[in-house]
């Protein structure tokens, strides 16, 4: 029996991500997901005035700063009991959707599909089409995604003054109203991206795509026209299934979603009771049932993390983030191990769609499970849903031009207390937990989507989701395990947001 240990520096992800894998006859029998970047924002915020979080937390990440800002302002609004007008909720949702669309297009066509151009697949029938569409900086879809994703975030700049690192959300609303100029310019940007998305990505109009309700309907659609099969999503699907991505990367069956985009029609209700446009919930993989989400069920473990130890798991309001780097111990990452109901969960667009009851994704999941292909497919399908929803929001804003964008709170400082802000970022469930004592932040805890997915083992020795999705995988070439990249990149890793070697084995870099 051949046994070896390899360590992989995974590129084309956000941040610094290593994997240490133990192989027996090229089969992964043990996996460690190593977040080698320390963030420290929790320490930076302690001792500052509460509203400083609105300036500092958007800098956690250069790609999801709008989501970080949204979570931060929701936490402050909960502490202060501050209402928000419907127009402000619409503007917040619009900007968060724009950021998600940008992220999803770039991740799909700059990070994920580039692997189809790997020389390993040179003899595959799809190889030349893959290079024509997805080759970095030369492929038609790659270049189109780069161009159009660059412009969609201009919508955030119109309403928020800049992107990235905007701070236009304030307790009680947003800094500027939806002027007719902002709405018209945003519609122009959205129209251009939608036309490209219809022509290049889905090969049909948005309404026809969103009318697909089942796996059978989708695969019938895929074979109905060359334009469908040759679209980016068609090529991606045919290539993925040719190399077996629909049989890889399942991981934990438990899925979590905080719900996406506050419902402006429910503006009078305070989070977490406020309704969402896309539902919150927990998909229990043991029963197949979708259960109500309860944030009190969240805990974080640090048994295998480089933080000061504590026993078991702690809720973020009791959590500690005190670095304790011990590289020669059995601890191996800066990422904590979040758990929900003491279970390992995954989050992201697949989880969001299943919990929301989206019919096409649910049908595909029932047919084949939560595999690497479906996880990435759900991300592209979400883009179609968001482009449709963004148009609705802009028309709603145009129809109510005089609606207030801010309900100014009492000028006194945010009171002492605790609150949390939960949003759906591009990569999944993002939460901020805040405590204020004597007018300053006394505790701030952030759990990012990648913290859920990239978690290490917990206090009970249970592997994190990414780790379990790799164990049992057989790689063709341990010196160039492209299969690892397919599985992990299907989650859109972001170690920049996630706070989170051994000397044995061989360090390699996954192509390219």
N, C-alpha and C positions, 0 to 999 in steps of 0.2 A: 504493500500500500504506500503510495507516494503522498508525502505530507509536507506542506510548506506554508510559510506565512509571507504575505505580501502587504505592503502599505501603499496606498494610492493617494496622490494629491489630485483631487477632482477639480478640473477647470470648467469654464463656462457655467459657473454658478456665481451667486452674489456672496462674496466673502471667502473665508479660508476654511476648507473642508477636506479632511483626511478620512480614509477608511483603513482599518487594519483588519485583514481577512485571513482566516486560517482555512486552508484547502486540504482536502483529502481526495486524491485522484480527480483534481480540478473541480470538486464540489465544495461549496462554502459550508463549513460546519460551525464556524464561529465568526462573529462580526462585531467590530467596535466602530461606532460613528464618532469621530473626533472633531469637535468644534474648537479650533485652535486660536480663535480670536476672542479676546476679552473686551467687553463693551464698557461696563461701568457707569451707565447712565443713572442707575438707581442711586449710586453714591453721589453723583454730581447734583442731583435734585434735592437731596436732604439738606435742610437748613435754608432753603430759598423760599421766597414768597410764592403762593400757589400759582399765580398766573405766569410765573416763569416757565412752568411746564409747557405752555403754549408756544414758547419760543425754542425751548431746548429739545423737546421730544420729536418735533419734525426732523431734527438732525440725526435721529437714530439711524435713518436710512435715506439714501438718495433716490430710491425708487418708490417707497410707500410712505413718504412724509405726510401726505394728506390723510391717510388712514391713521397714522400716529397722532396727528393733530385732532382728528375727530374723536378718537378714544380719550385723549387728554381733556378735551372740552366737555365731553359727556360726564367724565368723573367729577369735574368741578361743578357742573350743573346739578349733579345729584347731591353733592355736599350742600350746595346753597339752595336747593329747591327752586331753581331758576327755570321758568318756562321759555319756550322757543316758538316763534311764529311759524306757520306752515311754509311761507316763502323761504325762510332761512333753511328749513329742513330740505326743501327742494334744491336749493343752491348747494348745500352740503352734499346731498346725494349725487347731484350732477357731477360735481368735481371729483368725488370719490369714484364714480363710475368711469370718468375720463382717465383717471390714473390707473384703474384696473385694466381698462382696454389697452392702454399703452403697454403696461407690464405684460399682459397676456400675449400680445402680438410679438413683442420683442423676445419673450421667453420661448414662444413656440418656434419662431422662424430664425432666431439667431443663436439660441442655446440648444434647442432640442433637435430640430430636423437636420442640423449640420451633421449629426452622426450617420445619417443615411448616405453621406458622401464618403464614408470611411472606406479605404482600400479593401477592407475585409469583404465588402459587398460588391466588388468590381465585376464579379461574374453573375450577379443577380440581374434579372431582366429589367428591373426598375432603375438600375444604377445611372444610366445616362439622363433619364428624366429627373432623377434626384439632383444630379449636378446642375442641370439646367435651371431647376427651380430653387434649390436650397444651398448651393455652394456659397460659403461666406463671401460677401462683398461682390460676388459676380452673379449669383442666381437671381432670377427675376423676382421671385417671391421674397427672398431675403432683402433685396434692395427696396422693394415696395413697402415691406414692413418697416424698414428703417425710416423711410421717408414719411409715411403716413402716421406712424406712431409718434414721430417727432412733433407733429402738428396737433394731435388730439389734446395734448396737455396744455396747449395755448388757451383752452377753455378755462383751465384752472387759473392761468395768469390773468385772464379777463376779469374774473370774479374775485381773485385773491391777490392780485398784484404781482405775483411771481410764481414760478415753479422751477426747481423744487424748493423745499423748506419754507413754505408759506405759513403765515400766522393769522389768516383772515377770519378764522372762527373764534368767536369770543363767547363767554357765558351770556346766553340770551339771544344769540343769533350769529350774524356775519357782518363784516365791516361795510359792505356796500350792497345796494339793491340790484335787482335784475333790470337794468335799463334796456330799452329797446335796442340800443346799439350792441350791448352785450349779447342779447338773445339772437339778433340777426347774424352777428359775427360767429357765434357758436354754431348756429344752424349751418352756416356755410362750411365751417370746418368739418362738422359731422357729416354733411352731405358728401363731401369729397372722400372721406374715409369710407363711408358706407358704399359708395360706388366701387371703389377699389376692392373692398371686402367681398362684395357680391360677384364681381368679375373674376377676381384672382383666387379668393380663399374658398368660397362655397359654390361658385359656378352657377348661381341662380339668384333670384331675388330673395330678399330677407323674409318676406311673408311666406313664400313657398318653403323655405328652409324651416322656419319655425312651425310650419304645419305638420312636419314629420313627427309622428307620435309613437312609433314602435321600432324595434330592431328590424322587423320584416320590411317595414316601409322604408327605412334608411337603406338597407342593402338592395332593395328593388330600385330605389332612386339612384344609388351608386352605379348600377349597371344599365340605367336607362339611356344615358347620353354620354358621349365622349367628353362633353364639357363638365359633367359631374365627376367622372373618373380622373380627368386631367386637372381638376381644380386642386388647390393646395390641400384641402381637407380630404379630397379623394385620393391623391397621391400618398399623403401621410397615412391614410387608412390602409391602402393596398400594400404599401411598403411595410408598415407595422405588422400586418398580419402575415405577410410573406416570411418575415424573420421571427414570428412567434411572440410578439410583444403582448398579444392578448392572452398568453399563457404564463406571463411572468409578473412578478412584483406585487403580489397581493397584500402581504403584511397583515396587520390587524384588521378584523372585520368590523370593529367598533368605529363609528364616525361621529364627529362633533361639528355643530355649526351654531354660532351665536345669533344667527339671523343677519340678513343684509339689508341695509338702507331703511332708516326709520320711516314709518308711514306718516306723511304730512297730514293726513286726515285724522290722525290720532295724536296731534300735537299737544292736546291738553293733558295727555297721560305722560307721566314721568317714566323714563327708563328705570328698571328693566321691564316694566309692564307695557311700555309703548309697543305697538305692533310694528312688524317689519314688512317690507314689500316682498322679501323672500324669507321664509319661515326659519325660526330657530328650533333646535331640537337635538336629540341624541339618538342615533341609530344603534340599538343594542344588537351587536352581531350574534349574540347567543340565541336571541329570540326572533330576530328580524323585525322587531317592533320599533317604532319611532316614539320616544318618550319625551315629555317636556324637559326643557333645559333648566337646570338650577345651578347658578354660579357657585353656590355654597358647596357643591360637590367637587370643586376643583382643589387639588393639592399639588405641591411640588416636592419631589424627593431630590436629595443631593448625595446619596450613598456613593455613587460613582462619578461625582463631579468635583471639580477643584474649588469647593467652597467649604467654609467652616461647617463641620458635620452637625447634624441633628438627627434624631431618630424618626423613622417613618416619614410621612408626608405632612406638609403644613399648607394651610390655605394662604393665599398671598397676603392677606391682612396680618398674618402672623409670620410671614416669610422673612428670611434673612438672606442677604447677598453680601457675604464677607469672603473675599478671596482667600484661598488656602491651597496654594499651588504645591502639589506633592507628586512630581513626575515619576518617582520611582515606587509609588504605591499602586494599588489596583484601581485607583481612580484615573480617568482618562480624557476628560473633556471639560470645557467651560460651559457646556449646556446643562441646565437642570433637567429633571425628568417630570414633566407635568403629567398628572393622571386625572381622569374623570371617573367618579364612582370607583376609584382604585383600579381602573382599567386602562390599558394602553389604547390610545385612540389615534386616528388620523384625521386631518382636517385639510380643507382645500376645495376647489371647485367641484370635485366629484361628490364629496360629503355634502356640500351646500345644495347641489342639485337633487340628490337623493332625498335629503331631509325636506326640501321644499316640495317634493313630489313631482318634479319635472318628468313628463311621461317618457320622452325618448331616452334620457339617461337611465331612468329606472328600468325600462324594458331591456336595454343593453346590459345593465348590471344583473338583472334576473337571469339573463341568458348565459353570461360568462363570468360574472363576478367583477370585483374591483381591481382590474389588472392595469398594467402600465399604459397600454394603448387607450383604454377607456378614461383613465385619469387625465391624459393629455387631450383626448377628444372632448372631454367635459369642459376643459379650459377654452377651447375654440368655440364650443357651443355657447358658453357663457358670453363670449364676445358678441355673438349674434343677438342674444337676449338683451344685453346692455345697450347696444346701438339702438334697438327698438325702444327701450325704456327711456334713454336719454332724449330721444325725439319727443316722447310724450311729456317729459318734464319741461322741456323748452316751450312747448305749446301751452302748457299750464301756466308757466311764468309769464308768457306773452299775454295770456288772457286776463291776468290779474296784475297789471303793472303798478298799481298803487298799494299793494299789500305791504305791510311793514316787514322789514328785514331784521329788526332787532327789537326785543323787549328789554329795555335797559334795566338791569338789576339795581338794587339799592347800591349807592356808591360806597357803602362800607365794604371792608375787605371780606373775602370769602370766609365764612365762619369756621371754627374748629369742627372737626368731624371726619368722617370717612366716606368714600364713594368709589365707584368703579365705572369705567367706560368700556363697553364691549362693542366691537365692530367686526365686519368682515373685510379684511384686506385682500389684495390680489392672491395671496398664498393661503388664506384661510382665516381662522379665528384669532383675533388680536384683542388682548385685554390689558387695561391699565388699572391698577389698584392704588389708591391714594389715601393717606392719612395726614391730617393737619392738626398741629398742636401749637398753641400760643402764636397763631398767625403764620406759621411757617410749615413747610412740608417736613414731617417727621418720618414718613415711610413712603416709598414709591416702588411698586413692583410691576414689571412688564412681563407678560407671557406672549411671545410671538407665535405665529403659525409654525415656523420652522422649529421652535422649541418643542411643540407637540410632536412633529414628525421626526425630528432628528434626535430625540431624547436618548440618553444612555439607559442602561439598566437601572431599575429602581431599587428600593430597599428590600424588595422580595425577590430580586434577581431576574425580573422579567425584562426581556429585551425591548428596546424602543422600536417604533414602527419601521423605520428604515432598516434597522438591523435585522428585524424578523423578515422583512421583505427580501433580504439577500440570502439568508440562511436556507440552504437547500438548492440554491442556484448552481448549475453547472456552467462553467465558463470554457469556451473553446480554447482560448489562449491566455494563460495566467499572466503573461508578459504584456498583454494588451487587451484587458477585459472590457471590451466595449459594451457588453451586456450590463455591466454595473452602471455605466453612464446613462443608458436608456432608462433604467429603473429609477435611479435617484433624480435625474433631471425631470422625470415626469411629475415630480412634486414641486418643481420650481424652487430649489433651495435658496435660502437667503440667510447666510451665517453672519452677514453684517448686522442684522437686527438681533441676533440670538447670542446672549451672553453665555455666553453660557453659562518620546514615542518609544515606542519601544525600540530597542536597538536591534532586535532580531528581524530577519527578513530583508526583503528587497523593496526599495522605494522606486516607484515607477510613476509616469505621468500618462494619463489617459489621453489619447489622440483627440483633437489635434493640439 
